[in-house]
Amino acid sequence: MFVLKILKNKYFLVITGLVVWLLYFDRNDVFTQLELIRKCNKLKTERDYYIAEIEKNKQEINELQNNMESLETFAREKYLMKKDNEDVFVFIQK
C-alpha cells in the first residue's frame, strides 16, 4: 500500500524520470562521461611520455653539440659514416 502510494507520487515520478534521462538518454550521459575521462587519462599518459622523450632528446642534442667523441660515435652508429682509411662492416641480425 505504501509502495503504491509512493509510485503514484508525481514528484517521485518526475525525479525518477529525470534521473533515468540523465543516466541514459542525455548527450552527456554517465557512460559518455566515463569514456571521456578514460580518454583524458590516456592523453595525459601520452603527454608525460612525450615530455620525457623531449627532455631525453634535448640532453642528447646537448651532448652531441659539446662532445666530439659522442658526435663521432653517433655518426658511426646512426649514419654508418667512416674515416678515409677504414672499412665498415654491417652485421644484420635475423
C-alpha distance (Angstrom), angle and dihedral (degrees) to the residues before:
residue distance angle dihedral
M1 . . .
F2 3.81 . .
V3 3.83 91.6 .
L4 3.81 91.0 51.2
K5 3.79 89.6 50.7
I6 3.81 91.1 52.2
L7 3.82 92.1 47.7
K8 3.82 90.7 53.9
N9 3.81 92.6 50.1
K10 3.81 108.3 112.4
Y11 3.80 93.5 -147.0
F12 3.79 91.7 54.0
L13 3.81 90.6 48.9
V14 3.82 93.0 48.9
I15 3.80 93.6 47.1
T16 3.81 91.7 46.3
G17 3.79 90.8 48.6
L18 3.80 91.2 48.6
V19 3.81 92.6 49.6
V20 3.81 91.7 48.6
W21 3.81 90.6 47.7
L22 3.81 92.6 50.2
L23 3.81 93.4 45.4
Y24 3.80 99.5 47.9
F25 3.81 116.9 6.5
D26 3.79 106.7 37.5
R27 3.80 119.8 99.0
N28 3.80 89.3 -119.8
D29 3.78 97.1 43.9
V30 3.79 123.9 159.8
F31 3.80 94.9 -96.4
T32 3.80 92.3 52.3
Q33 3.79 90.4 49.2
L34 3.81 91.6 50.9
E35 3.82 90.1 50.4
L36 3.81 91.0 49.8
I37 3.81 91.3 49.4
R38 3.81 89.7 51.2
K39 3.83 91.4 50.2
C40 3.80 91.0 47.3
N41 3.81 91.4 52.9
K42 3.80 90.7 48.3
L43 3.81 91.0 50.9
K44 3.81 91.3 49.0
T45 3.80 89.6 52.6
E46 3.81 90.8 50.0
R47 3.81 90.6 47.1
D48 3.81 91.3 53.4
Y49 3.81 90.4 48.5
Y50 3.80 92.7 51.4
I51 3.80 92.7 45.8
A52 3.81 88.8 54.1
E53 3.82 90.6 47.9
I54 3.81 91.4 50.4
E55 3.79 90.8 51.7
K56 3.80 90.9 48.7
N57 3.81 91.0 49.7
K58 3.82 91.8 48.2
Q59 3.80 90.0 53.4
E60 3.80 90.8 48.1
I61 3.81 91.8 49.8
N62 3.79 90.8 48.7
E63 3.81 90.2 50.0
L64 3.81 91.7 49.0
Q65 3.80 92.7 49.2
N66 3.80 94.5 49.0
N67 3.80 105.2 34.3
M68 3.81 119.1 57.5
E69 3.81 93.5 -167.8
S70 3.78 92.0 57.5
L71 3.82 89.6 45.8
E72 3.80 90.1 53.4
T73 3.82 91.4 47.4
F74 3.79 90.5 48.4
A75 3.82 92.5 50.2
R76 3.79 92.2 48.0
E77 3.82 95.1 48.1
K78 3.79 101.6 38.6
Y79 3.81 103.2 31.8
L80 3.83 101.5 24.2
M81 3.80 92.1 -124.8
K82 3.78 120.1 166.7
K83 3.76 142.2 -174.5
D84 3.81 120.0 -101.3
N85 3.79 96.5 -103.6
E86 3.82 100.4 46.9
D87 3.80 139.0 73.8
V88 3.79 126.0 -133.4
F89 3.79 121.3 -139.1
V90 3.80 117.3 -167.4
F91 3.79 117.8 -157.3
I92 3.79 115.9 -158.0
Q93 3.79 115.4 -156.4
K94 3.78 118.8 -147.3
